[in-house]
Amino acid sequence: MARTYILAWVIGLLGLVMIGGGIWGVIDLFRQEVRAPLKSYGGAVSMICGGVAMLGVAQLLRLELALILMHVH
């Protein structure tokens, strides 16, 4: 049970890191002197979406663990 709890927190932390990296990428594209083409933002946006998905997986693991513990007791 503790491994699942730790795994959920690690996945959640990595999701936040991915969101931060995606935001950094968007800000970096905005700061360029020459306007970047619209397709250049795809990598940053997909990184943000991947981070949100990882946060969802982490929440799913936490809720699954809570349901398992509720059922055991």
Rosetta constraint file for C-alpha pairs under 8 A:
AtomPair CA 1 CA 5 HARMONIC 6.43 0.50
AtomPair CA 1 CA 65 HARMONIC 7.18 0.50
AtomPair CA 2 CA 6 HARMONIC 6.12 0.50
AtomPair CA 3 CA 7 HARMONIC 5.95 0.50
AtomPair CA 4 CA 8 HARMONIC 6.11 0.50
AtomPair CA 4 CA 61 HARMONIC 7.04 0.50
AtomPair CA 4 CA 62 HARMONIC 7.78 0.50
AtomPair CA 4 CA 65 HARMONIC 7.25 0.50
AtomPair CA 5 CA 9 HARMONIC 6.46 0.50
AtomPair CA 5 CA 61 HARMONIC 7.56 0.50
AtomPair CA 5 CA 62 HARMONIC 6.50 0.50
AtomPair CA 5 CA 65 HARMONIC 7.37 0.50
AtomPair CA 6 CA 10 HARMONIC 6.17 0.50
AtomPair CA 7 CA 11 HARMONIC 6.07 0.50
AtomPair CA 7 CA 58 HARMONIC 7.79 0.50
AtomPair CA 8 CA 12 HARMONIC 6.08 0.50
AtomPair CA 8 CA 57 HARMONIC 7.73 0.50
AtomPair CA 8 CA 58 HARMONIC 4.48 0.50
AtomPair CA 8 CA 59 HARMONIC 7.07 0.50
AtomPair CA 8 CA 61 HARMONIC 5.79 0.50
AtomPair CA 8 CA 62 HARMONIC 6.19 0.50
AtomPair CA 9 CA 13 HARMONIC 6.06 0.50
AtomPair CA 9 CA 58 HARMONIC 6.71 0.50
AtomPair CA 10 CA 14 HARMONIC 6.15 0.50
AtomPair CA 11 CA 15 HARMONIC 6.08 0.50
AtomPair CA 11 CA 54 HARMONIC 6.23 0.50
AtomPair CA 11 CA 55 HARMONIC 6.93 0.50
AtomPair CA 11 CA 57 HARMONIC 7.57 0.50
AtomPair CA 11 CA 58 HARMONIC 5.63 0.50
AtomPair CA 12 CA 16 HARMONIC 6.36 0.50
AtomPair CA 12 CA 54 HARMONIC 6.35 0.50
AtomPair CA 12 CA 55 HARMONIC 4.94 0.50
AtomPair CA 12 CA 57 HARMONIC 7.95 0.50
AtomPair CA 12 CA 58 HARMONIC 5.31 0.50
AtomPair CA 12 CA 59 HARMONIC 7.78 0.50
AtomPair CA 13 CA 17 HARMONIC 6.29 0.50
AtomPair CA 14 CA 18 HARMONIC 6.15 0.50
AtomPair CA 14 CA 51 HARMONIC 7.36 0.50
AtomPair CA 14 CA 54 HARMONIC 7.53 0.50
AtomPair CA 15 CA 19 HARMONIC 6.24 0.50
AtomPair CA 15 CA 50 HARMONIC 7.30 0.50
AtomPair CA 15 CA 51 HARMONIC 4.00 0.50
AtomPair CA 15 CA 52 HARMONIC 6.35 0.50
AtomPair CA 15 CA 53 HARMONIC 7.55 0.50
AtomPair CA 15 CA 54 HARMONIC 5.00 0.50
AtomPair CA 15 CA 55 HARMONIC 5.42 0.50
AtomPair CA 16 CA 20 HARMONIC 6.11 0.50
AtomPair CA 16 CA 51 HARMONIC 6.13 0.50
AtomPair CA 16 CA 52 HARMONIC 7.87 0.50
AtomPair CA 16 CA 55 HARMONIC 7.48 0.50
AtomPair CA 17 CA 21 HARMONIC 6.10 0.50
AtomPair CA 17 CA 51 HARMONIC 7.42 0.50
AtomPair CA 18 CA 22 HARMONIC 6.12 0.50
AtomPair CA 18 CA 47 HARMONIC 5.93 0.50
AtomPair CA 18 CA 48 HARMONIC 6.23 0.50
AtomPair CA 18 CA 50 HARMONIC 7.15 0.50
AtomPair CA 18 CA 51 HARMONIC 4.92 0.50
AtomPair CA 19 CA 23 HARMONIC 6.19 0.50
AtomPair CA 19 CA 47 HARMONIC 6.40 0.50
AtomPair CA 19 CA 48 HARMONIC 4.43 0.50
AtomPair CA 19 CA 49 HARMONIC 7.57 0.50
AtomPair CA 19 CA 50 HARMONIC 7.72 0.50
AtomPair CA 19 CA 51 HARMONIC 5.03 0.50
AtomPair CA 19 CA 52 HARMONIC 7.10 0.50
AtomPair CA 20 CA 24 HARMONIC 6.09 0.50
AtomPair CA 20 CA 48 HARMONIC 7.61 0.50
AtomPair CA 21 CA 25 HARMONIC 6.17 0.50
AtomPair CA 21 CA 44 HARMONIC 7.61 0.50
AtomPair CA 21 CA 47 HARMONIC 7.27 0.50
AtomPair CA 21 CA 48 HARMONIC 7.68 0.50
AtomPair CA 22 CA 26 HARMONIC 6.32 0.50
AtomPair CA 22 CA 43 HARMONIC 7.72 0.50
AtomPair CA 22 CA 44 HARMONIC 4.37 0.50
AtomPair CA 22 CA 45 HARMONIC 6.28 0.50
AtomPair CA 22 CA 46 HARMONIC 7.68 0.50
AtomPair CA 22 CA 47 HARMONIC 5.09 0.50
AtomPair CA 22 CA 48 HARMONIC 5.03 0.50
AtomPair CA 23 CA 27 HARMONIC 6.18 0.50
AtomPair CA 23 CA 44 HARMONIC 6.86 0.50
AtomPair CA 23 CA 48 HARMONIC 7.07 0.50
AtomPair CA 24 CA 28 HARMONIC 6.02 0.50
AtomPair CA 25 CA 29 HARMONIC 6.21 0.50
AtomPair CA 25 CA 41 HARMONIC 7.99 0.50
AtomPair CA 25 CA 44 HARMONIC 5.38 0.50
AtomPair CA 26 CA 30 HARMONIC 6.30 0.50
AtomPair CA 26 CA 41 HARMONIC 6.62 0.50
AtomPair CA 26 CA 44 HARMONIC 5.91 0.50
AtomPair CA 26 CA 45 HARMONIC 7.74 0.50
AtomPair CA 27 CA 31 HARMONIC 6.25 0.50
AtomPair CA 28 CA 32 HARMONIC 6.68 0.50
AtomPair CA 29 CA 35 HARMONIC 7.84 0.50
AtomPair CA 29 CA 36 HARMONIC 6.52 0.50
AtomPair CA 29 CA 41 HARMONIC 7.50 0.50
AtomPair CA 30 CA 35 HARMONIC 7.50 0.50
AtomPair CA 30 CA 36 HARMONIC 7.91 0.50
AtomPair CA 32 CA 36 HARMONIC 7.44 0.50
AtomPair CA 36 CA 40 HARMONIC 6.38 0.50
AtomPair CA 37 CA 41 HARMONIC 7.73 0.50
AtomPair CA 38 CA 42 HARMONIC 7.65 0.50
AtomPair CA 41 CA 45 HARMONIC 6.14 0.50
AtomPair CA 42 CA 46 HARMONIC 5.94 0.50
AtomPair CA 43 CA 47 HARMONIC 6.14 0.50
AtomPair CA 44 CA 48 HARMONIC 6.36 0.50
AtomPair CA 45 CA 49 HARMONIC 6.23 0.50
AtomPair CA 46 CA 50 HARMONIC 5.99 0.50
AtomPair CA 47 CA 51 HARMONIC 6.18 0.50
AtomPair CA 48 CA 52 HARMONIC 6.33 0.50
AtomPair CA 49 CA 53 HARMONIC 6.19 0.50
AtomPair CA 50 CA 54 HARMONIC 6.16 0.50
AtomPair CA 51 CA 55 HARMONIC 6.26 0.50
AtomPair CA 52 CA 56 HARMONIC 6.33 0.50
AtomPair CA 53 CA 57 HARMONIC 6.34 0.50
AtomPair CA 54 CA 58 HARMONIC 6.18 0.50
AtomPair CA 55 CA 59 HARMONIC 6.17 0.50
AtomPair CA 56 CA 60 HARMONIC 6.12 0.50
AtomPair CA 57 CA 61 HARMONIC 6.26 0.50
AtomPair CA 58 CA 62 HARMONIC 6.29 0.50
AtomPair CA 59 CA 63 HARMONIC 6.13 0.50
AtomPair CA 60 CA 64 HARMONIC 6.01 0.50
AtomPair CA 61 CA 65 HARMONIC 6.11 0.50
AtomPair CA 62 CA 66 HARMONIC 6.24 0.50
AtomPair CA 63 CA 67 HARMONIC 6.17 0.50
AtomPair CA 64 CA 68 HARMONIC 6.16 0.50
AtomPair CA 65 CA 69 HARMONIC 6.11 0.50
AtomPair CA 66 CA 70 HARMONIC 6.03 0.50
AtomPair CA 67 CA 71 HARMONIC 6.11 0.50
AtomPair CA 68 CA 72 HARMONIC 6.22 0.50
AtomPair CA 69 CA 73 HARMONIC 6.39 0.50
